[in-house]
Every structure is written in C-alpha cells, then in structure tokens.
Amino acid sequence: MKETLKKITFNSNIAIVMGGEKIKPQGKQINAGKVVTRRFTHVWMYSNNRWSIIGRQATIIKVE
C-alpha cells in the first residue's frame, strides 16, 4: 500500500489526517488484482503516551 498525506490538523490530544492511498486487493476481495485509489480521513487520539486511531473513513475514487 502506498499512502500520501495531504494535511494533518491537531486539536489538543486529537489529530485529523487526510490523504490518499493506493491498494491492490488480493484473493477473493472485491477488485482483487486491480489498483484501487482511495481518499481517507483518519482520527487519532493521544493518551497514555501513545497515539491510537479512533476513526477512519475511506472513499474509492478510482479502480484500474
């Protein structure tokens, strides 16, 4: 998987990360063997001295 970050915003202990990614599903997954391009938003929270992802949204924008 290749990931490209477009923007990171911090608010207290929350970080919102926006970007794009290219994946190639395998096996019996939908679009297996094709390159799938998606845009994503990740929401991270910092607590107990570590970052944890607490939310993710991804939208397919192209299948090749």
N, C-alpha and C positions, 0 to 999 in steps of 0.2 A: 504494500500500500504506500502511495506517495501522498503526503499531506502538505498543503500550503497554507500558512497562517496569513490572514488579511488584517485582523485587528484584535487587540486584547484590551479589555477595559477592566479596571479594578475599582471596587467599591467596598471599603473596609476589608472583610475577610472573604469576599466573593469576587471571582474573576469570570468574565464572559469572553469566550474565544470564538471568533468567526473565521471561517476559511473554506478551503475546498480539499477534496481528496479524490484519488483515483484508485479503484479496487478492481480485482479480477476474480469474481466468484468462482468457486470450484465445485466439482461433484454434481449433485442434483439441485443445487441452489438456482433460484431464478437468475437468468442472464449468465449462467455458467459459461466460462471461456471467453466472455466478452469483457471489454473495458468499460466500467461504469464510473461516470464522473458525478460527484455529489457536492453540494454545498452543505456546510454544517454549522451548528452553534452548539458549543459545549458550555456548561455552567459548572464551575469548580468552587469548592469551599475549603478554606484553610482552617483547620482545627487540630489540636493535639500535635502541633509541629509538623503537619503534613497536609498536602493538597489531595482532595478526593473529588472525583467527578460526581455531581449530584443530578445532572440533567443533560440530555443530548437530543438534538433534533437534526435530521439529515434529509435532504431532498435530492432526488435524482434529477440531473439536468441534461444528461446525455448518455446514450448507450451505443457503443461502437463495436 
